[in-house]
Amino acid sequence: MLARALAASVGGRMTRIQATIDLLPADIVGANVWRPEEGRFHFQPGPVFANVVLVDEINRATPKTQSGLLESMEERQVTVDGDTRPISPPFMVIATQNPAAGHDGTYALPPASHDRFLARVSLGYPSRPAEMRLLRDEPRSAATVATPDALLSAQAGVTAVHASEQLLRYVVDLLVYTREHERIAVGASPRAGVRLLSAARGRAALQGRDHVLPDDVKALAPAVLAHRLQTGWEDAEAGHAVVEEALRQVPST
């Protein structure tokens, strides 16, 4: 419902991929199909060619299949048989995953996959009133409130939100803190800093400001950084704890 609502809100197209152990990369990005009547191969686009792509239970897919998403998520394109094809913007990938502990047939996402996702969020259970509305009311489609072009224009405008040298230093200090922490095997990557700053700029713009504040970074750092930290299976919550510790220990001024 979330993915469908996001796509509908900008008049875009949404697709859903159900990850299973036998899912292949070609099932995601597409493949060249031979057409005898034309005497040539024809590219059949996969479900990744959409505005909002939902990958359900992504960790049920094998690492090889998971890797089929990497190019599209980072470069907004796919390469099949040596031919590179762009994915029309706007483009977003949303994924769900099964809890790893106690579930057979799941494959942990490699660090490269974690690093491609802007944020990890948990919706949790709805409030009691919200759950009562869920039981009482029929699901409704989201209204279209913008166009893809309008969304792209807004995204371009967010890049103009000012970030001071002091704020950039604060972001880097947070990254360095995670890299030097004793509980973290591999800390936040440079890509994590780029994504955190982009998210902070977006938050500032939504609040009507033309500049980023440290509070923007603090509000988004747990969701943007925690899932990128490599900690080992024995301490799955260490990443979030270290980010919270960094926000307490690293001065923002």
N, C-alpha and C positions, 0 to 999 in steps of 0.2 A: 504494500500500500504506500509506503514512503517513497519508494523509487517511482511508482506510477504517478504519485502526486507531484513529485519534483518535475518529472517530464511533462506532465499536463500543464503545470503552472507556466511554462514557457512555450507551450505549443510544440513540444519536442516529441521524439519517439523513444520508447522504452522497450528493452528486450530483457529476457530472463534466461540465464544459463543454470541448469541444475547440474552441479558437479557430482560426478560419480567416478569410480575407479577406472572405468573403461572409456572415460571422456578423453578425446584426443585434441592436440592443439588445433588441428584443422577444423574441429567442431566449433572452435571459438573464433578463429580469424578468417576461416573460409578456405576454399581450395579451387584449383583449376579442374574443371570437368570437361571431358572430351565430348564434343557434339558431332556425331558422325555426319549428320545432314549438312553441316557447315564445313566439315573437314578441318576443324580447329578446336583448340581448348578455349573454354569460356570460364572466366572467374566468377565463382558463386560466393558472394560476400557472406561472412559468418555473422553471428549476432553481435559481435563487438562493434559493428558499424551501426551505431545508434547514438542518441544523445545521452541517455542514462542506461547503463548496463548493470543489471543485478546478477551477481554470481552467488548463488545460494550454496551454502556449505562448501566453501572454496577448499577447505582442507581435506575434503574427500577425494579431490583430484590429485593425481600423481604430480611430483615436482616438475616433470617434463611438461605436463599440460598447464600447470600454474605458470610456467615460464612463458607460455604463449601470450600472457597478458602484459608482460613487462614492457615490450616495445610500444604497445598501444598506450599504456598509461604514462610513459615518460615522454614519448616523441609524437604521440597522436598519429601514429601510422602503423601499418603492418607490412611485413615483407613475406611474400609467398613465391617460391620458385625464382628468387632473384629479383622479382618485381616489387617495388615499394608503392603502396597505395595509401594516400592520406585519409584520415577519418575527419569528417566535417565537424567543426565545433558548433556549439558547445558539447563537451564530452566529459562524462563522469562515470566512474566505476564504483559501485557499492557492493560490498561482499559481506556475507555472514559466514561464521564458522562454528563447527561443533566444539564443545569443550574437549580438550585433548585427553585429559585423564579419564580412564575407564571406557573409552570409546575405541573399539577396534576399527581398522579400515580408514584411519585418518593419517594425514601427512603434514607435519609441521611446515608452516610457510618459511622458506629460506629468508635470510636477512634482506636480500635484494627485493623480495616481494613486500616485506614489511615497510621498507623504506619508500616504496612507491605510493603507499596510502597516506593521504594527508593526515588523517586522524583516526583513532579508534575510540568509538563511543559505545556505551551500553544504555539501551533504552530502559531496561528494567521493567517492572510491573507498572501498569497505570494506577493512578490514584483511585480511591473508591468511587468518587463521582464520575470519573472518566470511564471506569469499567462498567458502571451502571448505564451510562450513555451508550457504550459499546453494545451492551445487551439489548437496550431499548430501541436504538435507532438503526436504520439500514445504512450501510456504508455509502458514502456519496463521493462522486468524482470531484477532484480538485478543479477549481476554475482556472482558466487561462488568464493570467494577469500581466504577461509580458510576451515578447517574441524572442526567438533565439538571437536576433540582431541586437535587441535591446540589452539582453544579458551580456553579450560580448562587449557592447559599449560600456556597460557598467564595470565589467572586469578590467577593461583597459583603463577606466578612470581610477580604479583602486590603485593602480601602479603609481599614480601621481601623489598618493598620500605620503607626506614627508616623514622620514625616519632620521633622527639626528644621529650624529656620530656617537654620542653617549649611549643612545638606545642600541645602536649596532654593537657597541662594545658589550653591553649587557647581554645581548643574545649570544654573542661568542663566549662570554664568560660562563653562561649556563651550559653551553655545549662542552666546553673544556672541563667543567666540573664533572659531567657524566663520564668523560673519557678517563679521568684520573681517579674515579671512585673505586674503592677496593672490591665492591660487590658487583661491579660491571666488567664483563669481559671485553666488550667492544661498545664504546659510547656512541653518542649521536654523531651522525655523519654531517658533512657540509650541506648535503641536500636537506637535512633536517632543519638547519638554520634558515635556509632559503624558504622552506615551506612555513616555518614558524613566523617569519617576518611577513610573508604574504598573507597568512591568516590574520595576523595582528593588524595589518593594513585594512583588511576587509572589515574587521570588527570596528576599527576607528571610523571608517566610512559609514557603516551602518548606524553609528551613533552621531553622525553629522559632523565629525571632526576631519580636518585636513592634515592631521599629524598623529603619529602613533605615540601612545603613552606606555610606560612600563606595565601599567595595569592590564593593557591589552595582551601583552606577552604573558603575564602571570595567569590570566584567565584561560589562555589556550595552551600553555606549555604542557600540562599533563596529558591532554588528548593528543597533542601533536608529537610529543617526544617519547612518552613512556613505552609505546609498542615497538620503538626502533632500537631500544637498548637490549643487547644480548646478555642474558643473565643465566641461562641454563634452566632446565626443567625443574630443578629442585627448589627454585624460588621464583615462581611465576609472577609474583607481585612486586619483586624487587625493583623493577623498572619504574613503576609508579611511585614507590616510596622514595627512590633516589631523586626523581624529578621534584617531588614535594620538598625534599631536603634541600635541593639546590635552590629552590625559590625562597626558602628561609635563610639560607646561608650567603647567597651571592647578593651583594649590594646592587641596587638598581640606580643609585645616584652617585 
